Amino acid sequence: ISYFKKYKNIWHHGDYAKITNKNGFIIVGRSDTTLNPGGVRIGTAEIYNICELFTEIEDCLVFGNQINNDEEIVLCIKISKNNKLDNALSNIIRRKIRENASPRHVPQKIYEVTDIPYTMNGKRVEGAAKWMLAGKKVPNLSSISNPECLKQYANLKNKKAL
């Protein structure tokens, strides 16, 4: 029922999609996940679209972390083979995000991770990573295709961010 609330008699799931020349769909991002640093609403898809331009990034996950009554943007990167995440690359990523989105989109912390959590349907699971970082239990682990990767998100606060 909630999918029909936005438009009368039209399904609205909250995904951004491209229609292929064979009338199929390629889902390219979610429209309903937002960050709120400094009270400014930011869509995570905007950051994902920029990160996908980097050959050094195999995959990534962006989410908000509550800090002192505000939210900081955390970007977790699964680096592609034969590359490394260092200060130089993290600075380039931040610059590209600032230039192609806004200064508010720039992540305060960037971490390298070995895997990105996905649902069984192939969608990134920002909420589960956010909960793990906050030390909370993830309520719907059975919907995550690779729940073992979440352990590293619980330990991010012990890692040095770039």
MOWOLIN-V775490 format. One record per residue. N is the residue number from 1. RES is the residue in one small letter. PHI is phi in whole degrees, 0 to 359 (none if undefined). OMEGA is omega in degrees with one decimal (* if undefined). NEAR is the number of other C-alpha atoms within 8 Angstrom. Layout:
((N | RES | PHI | OMEGA | NEAR) (N | RES | PHI | OMEGA | NEAR))
This chain:
((1 | i | none | -177.1 | 4) (2 | s | 296 | 179.7 | 4) (3 | y | 289 | -179.4 | 8) (4 | f | 256 | -178.0 | 11) (5 | k | 287 | -174.8 | 8) (6 | k | 288 | -178.4 | 6) (7 | y | 232 | -179.8 | 8) (8 | k | 295 | 177.1 | 6) (9 | n | 60 | 177.1 | 5) (10 | i | 232 | 178.0 | 6) (11 | w | 290 | 175.2 | 7) (12 | h | 229 | -174.8 | 9) (13 | h | 268 | 179.5 | 5) (14 | g | 99 | 178.3 | 7) (15 | d | 258 | 168.5 | 10) (16 | y | 266 | -176.4 | 9) (17 | a | 221 | 172.3 | 9) (18 | k | 247 | 174.8 | 8) (19 | i | 269 | -179.6 | 9) (20 | t | 279 | 179.3 | 8) (21 | n | 290 | 175.9 | 5) (22 | k | 253 | 178.8 | 5) (23 | n | 63 | 171.0 | 6) (24 | g | 264 | 179.4 | 7) (25 | f | 235 | 171.2 | 8) (26 | i | 244 | 178.7 | 8) (27 | i | 280 | -175.3 | 8) (28 | v | 249 | 178.5 | 8) (29 | g | 171 | 179.4 | 9) (30 | r | 261 | 177.3 | 10) (31 | s | 259 | -171.7 | 11) (32 | d | 256 | 176.6 | 7) (33 | t | 264 | -178.9 | 8) (34 | t | 232 | 173.4 | 9) (35 | l | 254 | -177.0 | 13) (36 | n | 219 | 178.7 | 11) (37 | p | 287 | 178.8 | 13) (38 | g | 62 | 179.1 | 6) (39 | g | 81 | 179.9 | 6) (40 | v | 256 | -179.0 | 8) (41 | r | 281 | -177.6 | 8) (42 | i | 229 | 176.3 | 11) (43 | g | 277 | 179.4 | 11) (44 | t | 294 | -179.3 | 13) (45 | a | 300 | 178.7 | 10) (46 | e | 297 | 179.0 | 9) (47 | i | 286 | 177.9 | 12) (48 | y | 301 | -178.7 | 12) (49 | n | 300 | 179.1 | 8) (50 | i | 286 | -179.6 | 11) (51 | c | 297 | -179.8 | 10) (52 | e | 292 | 177.4 | 9) (53 | l | 282 | -176.3 | 6) (54 | f | 270 | 175.7 | 7) (55 | t | 290 | -179.9 | 7) (56 | e | 288 | -177.4 | 9) (57 | i | 258 | 175.9 | 12) (58 | e | 282 | -179.8 | 9) (59 | d | 199 | 179.3 | 10) (60 | c | 205 | 179.0 | 12) (61 | l | 217 | 179.0 | 11) (62 | v | 235 | 179.3 | 12) (63 | f | 205 | 179.4 | 13) (64 | g | 262 | 176.8 | 12) (65 | n | 235 | -179.0 | 11) (66 | q | 289 | 178.2 | 8) (67 | i | 221 | 174.2 | 7) (68 | n | 47 | 179.0 | 5) (69 | n | 60 | 176.1 | 5) (70 | d | 218 | 179.5 | 10) (71 | e | 232 | 174.1 | 13) (72 | e | 259 | 178.6 | 12) (73 | i | 271 | 178.8 | 15) (74 | v | 245 | 177.4 | 13) (75 | l | 246 | 177.3 | 12) (76 | c | 251 | -173.5 | 11) (77 | i | 239 | 167.5 | 13) (78 | k | 264 | -172.8 | 13) (79 | i | 281 | 179.9 | 14) (80 | s | 284 | -176.0 | 11) (81 | k | 304 | 177.7 | 5) (82 | n | 69 | 175.6 | 4) (83 | n | 234 | 176.9 | 7) (84 | k | 217 | 175.9 | 7) (85 | l | 268 | 178.2 | 8) (86 | d | 225 | -179.3 | 7) (87 | n | 300 | -179.0 | 7) (88 | a | 298 | -179.8 | 6) (89 | l | 294 | 179.7 | 8) (90 | s | 297 | 176.6 | 11) (91 | n | 293 | 177.7 | 8) (92 | i | 294 | 178.5 | 8) (93 | i | 299 | 179.1 | 9) (94 | r | 299 | -179.5 | 10) (95 | r | 297 | 179.7 | 9) (96 | k | 297 | 178.2 | 9) (97 | i | 295 | 178.7 | 14) (98 | r | 298 | -177.5 | 12) (99 | e | 290 | -173.2 | 8) (100 | n | 262 | 177.2 | 7) (101 | a | 231 | 176.9 | 9) (102 | s | 192 | 175.8 | 9) (103 | p | 299 | 178.8 | 8) (104 | r | 292 | -179.5 | 8) (105 | h | 281 | -173.5 | 11) (106 | v | 292 | -179.7 | 11) (107 | p | 292 | 175.6 | 10) (108 | q | 286 | -179.1 | 7) (109 | k | 228 | 174.7 | 10) (110 | i | 235 | 179.8 | 12) (111 | y | 237 | 170.0 | 13) (112 | e | 269 | 177.1 | 9) (113 | v | 232 | -179.2 | 10) (114 | t | 268 | -179.1 | 7) (115 | d | 202 | 179.9 | 6) (116 | i | 246 | 179.4 | 12) (117 | p | 287 | 179.1 | 15) (118 | y | 229 | 172.2 | 12) (119 | t | 283 | 176.2 | 12) (120 | m | 298 | 179.7 | 8) (121 | n | 272 | 176.7 | 5) (122 | g | 86 | 177.7 | 6) (123 | k | 254 | 176.8 | 7) (124 | r | 299 | -177.8 | 9) (125 | v | 245 | 179.1 | 11) (126 | e | 297 | -175.6 | 10) (127 | g | 301 | -179.2 | 7) (128 | a | 295 | 178.3 | 10) (129 | a | 295 | 178.8 | 13) (130 | k | 298 | 179.7 | 12) (131 | w | 295 | -179.9 | 11) (132 | m | 297 | 178.8 | 14) (133 | l | 299 | -179.9 | 13) (134 | a | 280 | 179.1 | 8) (135 | g | 80 | -179.7 | 7) (136 | k | 260 | 177.9 | 7) (137 | k | 277 | 178.2 | 6) (138 | v | 278 | -172.9 | 8) (139 | p | 285 | -173.3 | 4) (140 | n | 241 | -178.9 | 6) (141 | l | 302 | -177.3 | 7) (142 | s | 293 | 179.1 | 5) (143 | s | 271 | -177.8 | 7) (144 | i | 262 | -176.1 | 12) (145 | s | 286 | -178.6 | 9) (146 | n | 226 | -174.3 | 8) (147 | p | 297 | -179.6 | 8) (148 | e | 298 | -178.5 | 5) (149 | c | 288 | -177.0 | 11) (150 | l | 291 | -180.0 | 11) (151 | k | 303 | -178.6 | 8) (152 | q | 293 | 179.8 | 8) (153 | y | 287 | 175.7 | 11) (154 | a | 292 | -177.6 | 12) (155 | n | 263 | -178.0 | 9) (156 | l | 300 | -177.8 | 10) (157 | k | 296 | 177.2 | 7) (158 | n | 267 | 179.0 | 5) (159 | k | 262 | 176.2 | 7) (160 | k | 278 | 176.5 | 7) (161 | a | 276 | 174.8 | 6) (162 | l | 262 | * | 8))
